[in-house]
Amino acid sequence: MKKIIILLIILFGYKSNAQKRYLRYNLDDGKSYIQANMRGQFWMRYAQNNPGTTINGEPINDNLDLSLRRFRLGLQSKLGNFYIFSQIGGNNINQNSLRTFRVQVLDLYGEYSFSPEFTLGAGKSSWGTSNRISSFSNGSMANLDALIFSFFTLNRQDDSGRNLGVFAKGQIGKIDYRMAVSTPPFYKGEISDKVDFAVNKTNPRYSSYFKYEFLDNESNTNAFNGSLGTRLGSQDILNIGIGGIYQNKMMQNKVNSDLFFYDFKNISADFYMEKRLSEREDALTTYLGYFYTDFGPDYVRNVGANDIADSKSGTSFNGKGLNVPLMGTGNTLFLSTAYLLPKFNHSTIRVQPDFSIRYANYDGLKSPVIDYNGGVNVYFNGQASKLSLGIQNRPIFNKETLKVDERKTNVILQYQFEIR
């Protein structure tokens, strides 16, 4: 216990300048550089599990657990017009994965900038997205956790939202754009009568996203710079965006002895605003997104973030642990808002309450999926030292009626640190 207290004192006492970069070496006047960063997110969570959940064979209605939700080690370099971005790390180091967890290459790509209006790149990246939050910056989230419903093919035909491919990006005045052609990995599941990812040689995926920046322009140095959750009032941002994704024969099912294939289609539109409201530097951050996704007839997929439950447990439609319908054929609306309170006198600590709601109407369910997330962020040193409390509430669907039977809640305390 004494060691834990000492560790917390060190972490919460971390007072380096959040805006200054210590792990950066400038090669000339700063236009060329090598830069590194390290980030971690630690969770303590109380979870109400889905009906029929077991953990290591034991029936568990609710539980308290500790985990490392994410860690990242990043290295990037700019040499003239050439830029390299790389990142290793992983997600969900918990009681179930502690001995089997592996560090992996999350991002590794290079690009050449012909001009601010046109850059061409290739490698493993998350440039192949159709909206702002599909390439979110996890170190700047206003909500406690990722909005992974927008990772439409999460770990089925991508790797944590990344894929191999080529991309083009640029800023033409107030228009910021990205276009990509990706080659998704093969899916090696089972073929059944229900629509699921196709067991075939995957076809190329085409994606694009365009946004118009009414106020300050956001950086597009890498895929995450232009997708920050909150800048804590450091810029005035007002954007609208539209994008889409298409992949031929991404889904399939089998009826009797006949195979049927379905193309994947997505159209997204979103609005993002961050505005400083007064001289005391309070700020309002708002995101509103609409997502139409077509995976094929009645497709619904349940996902539970950082789940430790046994894979075959669960008696509801949701399935095991913390699963909830996150992706499916249909329409989704998502609203997120956060308010950064004014600065306190003689204190650098900042406080930011936040709230979000997702409403999804999937063809394969008889009731809409409505989940809520609320909480508060306490910034001791900007995003470099942040404590967050989040409450998540989700619906549980009956396996027979496909309607909502009850609701379950998670409470999560997260500490985030970053050194850069």
C-alpha positions as CSV (number, residue, x, y, z in Angstrom):
1,M,0.0,0.0,0.0
2,K,2.9,2.4,0.8
3,K,4.3,1.8,-2.7
4,I,1.0,2.6,-4.3
5,I,0.6,5.8,-2.3
6,I,4.2,6.9,-3.3
7,L,3.5,6.1,-7.0
8,L,0.3,8.2,-6.9
9,I,2.1,11.1,-5.3
10,I,4.7,11.0,-8.1
11,L,2.1,10.8,-10.9
12,F,-0.2,13.5,-9.6
13,G,2.8,15.7,-8.8
14,Y,4.1,15.6,-12.4
15,K,4.4,19.3,-13.3
16,S,6.2,19.5,-16.6
17,N,4.8,22.0,-19.0
18,A,2.1,20.3,-21.0
19,Q,2.7,22.5,-24.0
20,K,6.5,22.0,-24.1
21,R,8.0,19.0,-25.7
22,Y,11.0,17.5,-23.9
23,L,11.4,14.4,-26.0
24,R,12.1,16.3,-29.2
25,Y,15.3,17.0,-31.0
26,N,15.3,19.8,-33.6
27,L,17.6,19.2,-36.6
28,D,17.7,22.7,-37.9
29,D,15.3,25.6,-37.1
30,G,12.6,23.2,-36.1
31,K,11.2,22.4,-39.5
32,S,13.0,19.1,-39.3
33,Y,12.9,17.1,-36.1
34,I,12.7,13.7,-34.3
35,Q,10.1,13.5,-31.6
36,A,8.9,10.8,-29.1
37,N,6.1,10.4,-26.6
38,M,4.8,7.9,-24.0
39,R,1.2,7.6,-22.8
40,G,-0.6,5.3,-20.4
41,Q,-4.3,5.0,-19.2
42,F,-5.0,3.1,-16.0
43,W,-8.5,1.9,-15.1
44,M,-10.2,0.9,-11.9
45,R,-13.7,-0.2,-12.8
46,Y,-16.9,-1.4,-11.1
47,A,-19.0,-3.3,-13.7
48,Q,-22.5,-4.7,-13.7
49,N,-22.2,-7.7,-16.1
50,N,-24.7,-9.0,-18.6
51,P,-27.0,-11.8,-17.4
52,G,-25.4,-15.2,-17.4
53,T,-21.8,-13.9,-17.4
54,T,-19.0,-16.1,-16.1
55,I,-15.4,-15.1,-15.4
56,N,-12.9,-17.9,-15.4
57,G,-15.9,-20.3,-15.0
58,E,-17.5,-18.6,-12.0
59,P,-20.9,-16.9,-12.4
60,I,-20.4,-13.2,-11.7
61,N,-23.1,-10.5,-11.5
62,D,-20.8,-7.6,-10.9
63,N,-17.1,-7.1,-10.3
64,L,-14.3,-4.7,-9.5
65,D,-11.1,-4.9,-11.6
66,L,-7.9,-3.0,-12.5
67,S,-6.4,-2.8,-15.9
68,L,-4.1,-0.8,-18.2
69,R,-6.6,0.3,-20.9
70,R,-3.9,1.6,-23.3
71,F,-0.3,2.4,-23.5
72,R,1.6,4.0,-26.4
73,L,5.2,4.6,-27.4
74,G,5.4,6.9,-30.4
75,L,8.2,8.1,-32.6
76,Q,7.8,10.5,-35.5
77,S,10.3,12.5,-37.6
78,K,10.1,15.2,-40.2
79,L,13.0,15.6,-42.6
80,G,12.2,18.4,-45.1
81,N,9.1,17.3,-47.0
82,F,9.3,13.7,-45.8
83,Y,7.4,12.6,-42.6
84,I,7.4,9.3,-40.7
85,F,5.0,8.3,-38.0
86,S,5.3,5.2,-35.9
87,Q,3.6,3.9,-32.8
88,I,3.8,0.7,-30.8
89,G,1.7,-0.3,-27.8
90,G,-1.5,-2.1,-27.1
91,N,-4.9,-2.1,-25.3
92,N,-6.6,-4.0,-22.5
93,I,-3.9,-5.4,-20.2
94,N,-6.2,-7.0,-17.6
95,Q,-6.7,-10.1,-15.5
96,N,-7.6,-12.2,-18.6
97,S,-4.8,-11.0,-20.9
98,L,-1.9,-10.2,-18.5
99,R,0.2,-13.3,-19.4
100,T,-0.7,-13.4,-23.1
101,F,-0.6,-9.7,-24.0
102,R,1.7,-8.7,-26.8
103,V,3.1,-5.3,-27.8
104,Q,2.5,-4.6,-31.5
105,V,3.1,-2.0,-34.2
106,L,0.0,0.1,-34.3
107,D,1.0,2.7,-36.8
108,L,3.9,2.8,-39.3
109,Y,3.7,5.0,-42.4
110,G,5.7,7.5,-44.4
111,E,4.5,10.4,-46.5
112,Y,5.9,13.1,-48.8
113,S,4.4,16.5,-48.9
114,F,4.4,18.1,-52.4
115,S,2.6,21.2,-51.0
116,P,0.2,22.0,-48.1
117,E,-2.6,21.1,-50.6
118,F,-1.3,17.6,-51.4
119,T,0.5,14.9,-49.5
120,L,0.9,11.3,-50.5
121,G,1.6,8.5,-48.1
122,A,1.6,4.7,-47.5
123,G,1.8,2.2,-44.7
124,K,-0.2,1.1,-41.7
125,S,-2.4,3.9,-40.5
126,S,-5.9,5.1,-39.6
127,W,-6.1,7.6,-42.5
128,G,-8.8,5.4,-44.1
129,T,-11.8,6.8,-42.2
130,S,-15.0,8.6,-43.1
131,N,-15.5,10.8,-40.0
132,R,-13.7,12.6,-37.3
133,I,-14.1,10.1,-34.5
134,S,-13.0,7.0,-36.4
135,S,-9.4,8.3,-36.1
136,F,-9.8,9.8,-32.7
137,S,-6.8,10.9,-30.6
138,N,-7.1,8.8,-27.4
139,G,-4.9,11.1,-25.5
140,S,-7.3,14.1,-25.8
141,M,-10.7,12.5,-25.3
142,A,-13.4,14.6,-23.6
143,N,-15.4,11.4,-22.9
144,L,-13.6,8.9,-20.7
145,D,-13.3,6.2,-23.4
146,A,-13.2,5.7,-27.1
147,L,-16.3,5.9,-29.3
148,I,-15.6,2.5,-30.8
149,F,-18.9,2.1,-32.5
150,S,-17.3,4.2,-35.3
151,F,-14.6,1.6,-35.7
152,F,-17.0,-0.2,-38.0
153,T,-14.8,-3.3,-38.7
154,L,-12.9,-3.3,-35.4
155,N,-10.4,-6.2,-35.3
156,R,-12.4,-8.1,-38.0
157,Q,-11.0,-6.4,-41.1
158,D,-8.6,-4.0,-39.5
159,D,-6.2,-3.9,-36.6
160,S,-7.5,-1.6,-33.8
161,G,-8.9,0.7,-36.5
162,R,-5.8,0.6,-38.7
163,N,-5.1,-0.9,-42.1
164,L,-2.4,-1.1,-44.7
165,G,-2.9,1.2,-47.6
166,V,-2.1,4.4,-49.5
167,F,-3.6,7.8,-48.8
168,A,-3.7,11.4,-50.0
169,K,-4.5,14.4,-47.7
170,G,-4.2,18.1,-47.8
171,Q,-5.7,21.5,-46.9
172,I,-7.0,23.8,-49.6
173,G,-7.9,27.0,-47.8
174,K,-10.6,26.1,-45.3
175,I,-11.1,22.6,-46.8
176,D,-9.3,19.7,-45.2
177,Y,-9.5,16.3,-46.9
178,R,-8.3,12.7,-46.8
179,M,-8.8,9.9,-49.2
180,A,-7.5,6.3,-48.9
181,V,-7.4,2.9,-50.5
182,S,-6.8,0.1,-47.9
183,T,-6.2,-3.6,-48.1
184,P,-8.0,-5.1,-45.1
185,P,-6.7,-8.4,-43.5
186,F,-8.4,-11.7,-44.1
187,Y,-11.2,-12.7,-41.8
188,K,-10.9,-16.4,-40.7
189,G,-14.2,-17.0,-39.0
190,E,-17.0,-19.4,-39.7
191,I,-19.6,-19.2,-42.4
192,S,-23.2,-19.4,-41.1
193,D,-26.7,-18.5,-42.1
194,K,-26.3,-15.2,-40.3
195,V,-24.6,-12.3,-42.0
196,D,-21.0,-11.9,-40.9
197,F,-17.6,-10.9,-42.4
198,A,-16.8,-12.8,-45.5
199,V,-14.2,-15.6,-45.5
200,N,-12.6,-14.7,-48.8
201,K,-9.8,-12.7,-50.3
202,T,-10.7,-9.3,-49.1
203,N,-11.4,-6.5,-51.6
204,P,-9.9,-3.0,-51.4
205,R,-11.7,-0.5,-49.2
206,Y,-12.2,3.0,-50.5
207,S,-12.7,5.9,-48.0
208,S,-12.8,9.7,-47.9
209,Y,-13.5,12.5,-45.5
210,F,-13.9,16.2,-46.2
211,K,-14.4,18.9,-43.6
212,Y,-14.8,22.7,-43.8
213,E,-13.1,24.7,-41.1
214,F,-14.9,27.9,-40.4
215,L,-12.6,29.3,-37.7
216,D,-9.1,28.1,-36.9
217,N,-7.6,25.4,-39.1
218,E,-6.7,22.1,-37.3
219,S,-3.3,20.4,-37.9
220,N,-3.3,17.5,-40.3
221,T,0.3,16.5,-39.6
222,N,-0.9,13.0,-38.7
223,A,-4.2,11.2,-38.6
224,F,-4.9,12.1,-35.0
225,N,-3.9,15.8,-34.9
226,G,-7.1,16.8,-36.7
227,S,-9.3,14.5,-34.6
228,L,-8.6,15.8,-31.1
229,G,-11.4,15.4,-28.6
230,T,-10.7,18.7,-26.8
231,R,-8.0,21.3,-27.0
232,L,-9.0,22.7,-23.6
233,G,-9.9,26.0,-25.2
234,S,-6.6,26.7,-26.8
235,Q,-8.2,27.2,-30.3
236,D,-11.6,28.2,-31.6
237,I,-12.8,25.4,-33.9
238,L,-16.0,25.1,-35.9
239,N,-16.1,22.3,-38.5
240,I,-18.6,20.4,-40.6
241,G,-17.6,17.2,-42.3
242,I,-18.9,14.5,-44.6
243,G,-17.3,11.2,-45.7
244,G,-17.9,7.6,-46.8
245,I,-16.6,4.1,-47.1
246,Y,-17.2,1.3,-49.6
247,Q,-15.9,-2.2,-49.8
248,N,-17.1,-4.9,-52.2
249,K,-18.2,-8.3,-50.9
250,M,-17.1,-7.6,-47.3
251,M,-20.0,-9.6,-45.7
252,Q,-21.5,-13.0,-46.4
253,N,-24.0,-15.6,-45.3
254,K,-25.0,-19.1,-46.4
255,V,-28.5,-20.1,-47.1
256,N,-28.8,-23.9,-47.6
257,S,-25.8,-24.5,-49.9
258,D,-25.8,-21.0,-51.5
259,L,-23.3,-18.2,-50.5
260,F,-24.5,-14.6,-50.6
261,F,-22.2,-11.6,-50.5
262,Y,-23.0,-8.1,-49.4
263,D,-21.1,-4.9,-50.0
264,F,-20.3,-2.6,-47.1
265,K,-21.4,1.0,-47.3
266,N,-21.1,3.9,-44.9
267,I,-22.0,7.6,-45.1
268,S,-21.1,9.9,-42.2
269,A,-21.7,13.5,-41.5
270,D,-20.5,15.4,-38.4
271,F,-20.2,18.8,-36.7
272,Y,-17.5,19.8,-34.2
273,M,-17.1,22.9,-32.2
274,E,-14.7,24.1,-29.5
275,K,-15.1,27.7,-28.3
276,R,-13.4,29.7,-25.5
277,L,-16.2,31.5,-23.7
278,S,-14.5,34.1,-21.5
279,E,-11.2,35.6,-20.4
280,R,-11.2,33.0,-17.6
281,E,-10.6,30.4,-20.4
282,D,-13.8,28.3,-19.9
283,A,-14.7,26.5,-23.1
284,L,-17.5,24.5,-24.6
285,T,-16.8,21.4,-26.7
286,T,-19.5,19.7,-28.8
287,Y,-19.6,16.9,-31.3
288,L,-22.6,15.7,-33.3
289,G,-22.4,12.9,-35.8
290,Y,-24.7,10.9,-38.0
291,F,-23.7,7.5,-39.4
292,Y,-25.4,5.3,-41.9
293,T,-23.9,1.8,-42.1
294,D,-25.0,-1.1,-44.4
295,F,-23.3,-4.5,-43.5
296,G,-26.1,-6.6,-45.1
297,P,-29.5,-7.8,-43.8
298,D,-30.1,-7.5,-40.0
299,Y,-26.4,-7.5,-39.1
300,V,-25.7,-6.5,-35.5
301,R,-22.4,-7.0,-33.6
302,N,-21.9,-6.8,-29.8
303,V,-18.7,-5.5,-28.4
304,G,-17.5,-4.8,-24.8
305,A,-14.5,-2.7,-24.2
306,N,-11.7,-4.2,-22.1
307,D,-13.9,-7.1,-21.2
308,I,-12.6,-9.9,-18.9
309,A,-15.6,-12.3,-19.2
310,D,-15.6,-15.8,-20.6
311,S,-16.2,-15.6,-24.4
312,K,-19.1,-18.2,-24.4
313,S,-21.0,-16.9,-21.4
314,G,-24.0,-14.7,-21.3
315,T,-27.7,-15.5,-21.8
316,S,-29.0,-12.2,-23.3
317,F,-28.7,-11.1,-26.9
318,N,-25.8,-8.9,-25.8
319,G,-23.8,-12.0,-24.8
320,K,-21.0,-11.9,-22.3
321,G,-19.7,-9.4,-19.8
322,L,-20.1,-5.8,-20.9
323,N,-21.2,-6.4,-24.5
324,V,-23.6,-4.1,-26.1
325,P,-24.8,-3.7,-29.7
326,L,-22.2,-1.3,-31.1
327,M,-22.2,-1.9,-34.9
328,G,-25.0,-2.9,-37.3
329,T,-27.0,-2.2,-40.4
330,G,-28.9,1.0,-39.7
331,N,-28.6,4.6,-38.5
332,T,-26.7,6.1,-35.6
333,L,-26.8,9.5,-34.0
334,F,-24.1,10.5,-31.5
335,L,-23.9,13.6,-29.4
336,S,-21.0,14.5,-27.0
337,T,-20.5,17.7,-25.1
338,A,-18.1,18.9,-22.4
339,Y,-17.7,22.2,-20.5
340,L,-14.3,23.3,-19.3
341,L,-14.9,25.3,-16.1
342,P,-13.2,28.7,-15.7
343,K,-9.7,28.8,-14.2
344,F,-9.6,28.7,-10.4
345,N,-7.6,31.5,-8.7
346,H,-4.0,30.5,-7.9
347,S,-4.5,27.0,-9.3
348,T,-3.5,25.3,-12.6
349,I,-6.0,22.5,-12.0
350,R,-8.9,22.5,-14.6
351,V,-12.2,20.7,-14.3
352,Q,-14.4,19.5,-17.2
353,P,-17.8,17.8,-16.9
354,D,-18.8,15.8,-19.9
355,F,-21.8,13.9,-21.3
356,S,-22.6,11.8,-24.4
357,I,-25.5,9.8,-25.8
358,R,-25.7,7.4,-28.7
359,Y,-29.0,6.5,-30.4
360,A,-28.8,3.6,-32.9
361,N,-31.7,2.2,-34.9
362,Y,-30.5,-1.2,-36.2
363,D,-32.6,-3.3,-38.6
364,G,-31.8,-6.5,-36.7
365,L,-33.3,-5.2,-33.3
366,K,-36.8,-4.4,-32.3
367,S,-35.8,-1.5,-29.9
368,P,-33.3,1.3,-30.5
369,V,-29.9,1.1,-28.8
370,I,-29.6,4.1,-26.4
371,D,-26.6,4.4,-24.2
372,Y,-25.4,7.2,-22.0
373,N,-22.0,8.3,-20.7
374,G,-21.3,11.0,-18.2
375,G,-18.5,12.1,-16.0
376,V,-15.8,14.6,-15.2
377,N,-12.2,15.2,-16.1
378,V,-9.7,16.8,-13.7
379,Y,-6.6,18.1,-15.5
380,F,-3.6,18.5,-13.2
381,N,-1.3,19.4,-16.1
382,G,-3.4,19.4,-19.2
383,Q,-3.7,16.0,-20.9
384,A,-0.3,15.1,-19.5
385,S,-1.8,14.3,-16.1
386,K,-5.5,13.7,-16.0
387,L,-7.9,12.0,-13.7
388,S,-11.3,11.0,-15.1
389,L,-14.5,9.6,-13.6
390,G,-17.0,8.1,-16.0
391,I,-20.4,6.4,-15.6
392,Q,-21.6,4.3,-18.5
393,N,-25.2,3.0,-18.9
394,R,-26.2,0.5,-21.6
395,P,-29.3,-1.5,-22.6
396,I,-29.6,-5.3,-22.4
397,F,-31.6,-7.0,-25.1
398,N,-33.7,-10.1,-24.8
399,K,-32.5,-12.9,-27.0
400,E,-36.0,-13.9,-28.1
401,T,-37.9,-10.6,-28.4
402,L,-34.8,-8.5,-29.4
403,K,-36.2,-5.7,-27.2
404,V,-34.6,-4.0,-24.2
405,D,-35.2,-6.0,-21.0
406,E,-33.1,-4.0,-18.5
407,R,-30.1,-1.7,-18.2
408,K,-26.6,-2.1,-16.7
409,T,-24.0,0.4,-15.5
410,N,-20.2,0.7,-15.3
411,V,-18.3,3.2,-13.2
412,I,-14.7,3.8,-14.2
413,L,-11.9,5.8,-12.6
414,Q,-9.1,6.5,-15.1
415,Y,-5.7,8.1,-14.7
416,Q,-3.8,9.2,-17.8
417,F,-0.2,10.4,-18.0
418,E,1.8,11.5,-21.0
419,I,5.5,12.3,-21.4
420,R,6.6,13.9,-24.6
